[in-house]
Amino acid sequence: MKRPTRSLVAGTLAAALLVGLPAAAEASPQATTCTDVLAPGTYHAVVVPEGAVCFSEGPVLIRGGLSIRSGATFVLGSEENAVNTGTINGGVRATDPASVQIHFTTINGGISVHGGSGPFGGPFDITWNAIEDNRINGGVTVEGYDGFWFGFIRNHVNGSVNLNDNVLEDPDGNEYVTNTIHGNLNCAGNSPAAQTGDSEGSANQVSGQKTGQCAGL
């Protein structure tokens, strides 16, 4: 199955942005809660609350980190629009999200995604993580995600990457390819096993060790 990131996200994101009103609202002087569209601009910290959906085309500057709560969906940019979508300082943290989709972003402070909310539901009817074409300073850990599909593709990472125990509905999921990693790449317990799939990607360039399911990727 082809990855679901191409036309589906683009159409839904465009429809959301046509509403014309940013859904980002100040929850406090320190945090912005996003439940619709995150408008271009600068934010101290951003929270996507439980079950909410947050879309953005950027560019955004988030100074104090991005937090994605249980059942929530966050989409920043798209694979089809290769433009800089901004910078997230303070890292990305998600617990049991529906979908985390981040493209063409600089992330300082790494990415940590633990758990998921199942393969079906959310604004797209199916759920997926797409972490693609980013520059990530800090380690990356995605563990226990149980969505429909997950791609970790074309990222430049300064730090080790751990992609473990991600059990997906799509047999063509867990595509981890074409990354440049200054650290180790560790993969274990993923089902389907970490693979190239139909991504047409190339081998990961890793300065440290490739272990487990990623030893040959």
C-alpha positions, 0 to 999 in steps of 0.5 A: 500500500502506498503511504497515505501522506500525499494527497490525503493530508494536503486536501484536508489541510487546505480545507482546514486553512480555508476556514481562515481563523487560527484555532490557536488560543492562549491557554496561559502566558506560557502555552498556546492550545491548538485545536484547529489551525496554528497560524504562522508566528512565534509561540512560547509553547504549544499543546495539542490537547487530548483528542484535538486536531492541529494543522499548520503550514508554518512557518512557526517558531515554537520556543518552549516545546510541542506537546501532543496529548492522547488521541491528538493529531498534529500536522506541520507541513507536507511531503509535497510542499518542500518549504521550510515550516519553521523551528521547534525549540524544546523538542516534541513530546507525544503520549498516545497520539493519533498522528504526528506528522512533521515535515521540513522543520528544524527541531532542537531538543529531539523527538519522543513519541510513546504509544498510540491511539490505534490505527483507525480514527482521527480526521483522516479515518486512519492514523499515521506518523510521518516524520520526514525531511527534518533537521533534528538536534537531539535523540529520537525515540518512537516506541509502542506506536500502534497506528496504521503506518509510520515513516521516518524518512530523509531526516538529518539527526544529531543524536541516536534514533530508537524506533522500537515496538511499533506495531502497525496495521499496514504491512508496508509500514515502518519505513525507516530510510534515507536518514543521515544519523550522527549516532546509533540507529536502533530498531527492535520489536517492530511489526512489520519489521523495519523496511524500505517498503514502497518508499523507494528510499536509500540506505540510512547513513549512520555514524554509529551502529545500526542494530536489530531490524535496522542492521541492514537498512 
